């Protein structure tokens, strides 16, 4: 049986950080666009907000996976 490589807690936390930073950047960009716009298309804003929600959710999911991986790594340390 082939062993599946599991990402480390650090790798997962880095991925989580990237997702959250991406969501933040898109949020700031959207806010700037809306602030400077003469009119706003609500459907486009709604789609953008759904994308931000997806990025945030993915970041939170990765953060949870990182937390679990951290505890697995701690549990694997031999105790004297």
C-alpha positions in Angstrom: 0.0 0.0 0.0 1.4 3.4 -1.0 1.9 5.9 1.8 0.2 9.2 1.2 2.3 12.3 2.0 0.4 14.5 4.5 1.4 18.2 4.5 2.9 19.5 7.7 1.1 21.9 10.0 3.4 24.6 8.8 2.6 24.0 5.2 -1.1 24.0 5.9 -0.8 27.2 8.0 1.0 28.8 5.1 -1.7 27.8 2.7 -4.3 29.2 5.1 -2.5 32.5 5.3 -2.3 32.7 1.5 -6.1 32.1 1.2 -6.9 34.7 3.9 -4.5 37.3 2.3 -6.1 36.7 -1.1 -9.6 37.2 0.4 -8.3 40.4 2.1 -6.8 41.7 -1.1 -9.9 41.0 -3.2 -12.1 42.7 -0.4 -9.9 45.8 -0.5 -10.0 45.9 -4.3 -13.8 45.5 -4.4 -14.2 48.2 -1.7 -12.1 50.6 -3.8 -14.0 49.8 -7.0 -17.4 50.4 -5.2 -16.1 53.6 -3.6 -15.0 55.0 -6.9 -17.9 53.8 -9.0 -20.8 56.0 -10.1 -23.1 53.0 -10.0 -22.8 49.4 -8.8 -24.2 46.2 -10.3 -25.5 44.3 -7.4 -25.2 40.9 -9.0 -21.5 41.5 -9.7 -20.9 42.6 -6.2 -22.8 39.6 -4.9 -20.7 37.2 -7.0 -17.5 39.0 -5.7 -18.7 38.6 -2.1 -19.4 34.9 -2.7 -15.8 34.5 -4.0 -14.4 36.2 -1.0 -16.5 34.0 1.2 -15.1 30.9 -0.6 -11.5 32.1 -0.1 -12.1 32.8 3.5 -13.8 29.4 4.0 -10.9 27.7 2.4 -8.4 29.6 4.6 -10.4 28.6 7.7 -10.5 24.9 6.5 -6.8 24.9 6.0 -6.3 26.5 9.5 -8.4 23.7 11.0 -6.3 21.1 9.2 -3.1 22.8 10.4 -4.4 22.7 13.9 -5.1 18.9 13.7 -1.8 18.2 12.0 0.0 20.1 14.8 -1.7 17.9 17.4 -0.8 14.8 15.4 2.8 15.9 15.2 2.9 16.5 19.0 1.3 13.2 19.7 3.9 11.4 17.6 6.8 12.7 19.7 8.0 9.9 22.0 7.7 10.7 25.7 10.2 9.6 28.3 
